[in-house]
């Protein structure tokens, strides 16, 4: 790498479900942030690292900025808003639309409060006609003076290289923060827990949307096999039945899907055992939130 090496922190913000995790996965080229078609999948700030000849981008994926409903919600909003002031570039991810709703207005208010360069990323361009795109760009441009506007399709990896170039433009010169082969600073246990939670969210109906957490009780290597024991925590007895399913069928489906993803990541055979426990109202308990890894203190 040359002396003119750039490095910096970039955050992805946007309303829940605009494709932040999908975009990050496609930029990094590996599945790290979990993706699900249910909003508010990402709870912690996931740091992933993109390294090239030109420089290094450390992506901080924040939870979606939204109006909080409980303690977990408060925590997620605080983390998201604090991140805006700490990074070198903000990527604001939006959908291609001419309608700017209350959620977007709320984000624009936050962006006006910071001096960080903002790149507007219009995602999901594969779902609209090319000629409509200029209208969408115009709609957003009237709201705020963005440093750059980049249309992309995270799913189809369209224009993502252009986005990387734009980000690099705004990063300061300096040494890399991580080794070239680092792609995430998340401990493996946390990524494994997130992979199981993603499979649970994808497999379950709306009946158990966000009231689940996953804890890893054990993760041990035995030669070429990793033994993992994990617990899915839910808020109600009725949810427990849904997660286990008829004769354990749902739990089997969640476990099977998660095991494949974990094996790919660890490049090893995985023996995964799942349990389900009920902890009432865990999302409103400071003690349980800390227990499941949401540590408010880190960001204060």
Secondary structure, 3 states (H helix, E strand, C coil): CCCCCEEEEEEEECCCCCCHHHHHHHHHCCCCCCCCCCCCCCCCCEEEEEECCCEEEEEEECCCCCCCCCHHHHHHHHHHHHHHHHCCEEEEEEECCCCCCHHHHHHHHHHHCCCCEEEEEEECHHHCCHHHHHHHHHHHHHHCCCCEEEECECCCCECHHHHHHHHHHHCCECCCCCCCCCCECCCHHHHHHHHHHHHHHHHCCHHHCCCEEEEEEEEEEECCEEEEEEEEEECCHHHHHHHHCHHHHHHHHHHHHHHHHHHHHHCCEEEEEEEEEECCCHHHCHHHHHHCCCCHHHHC
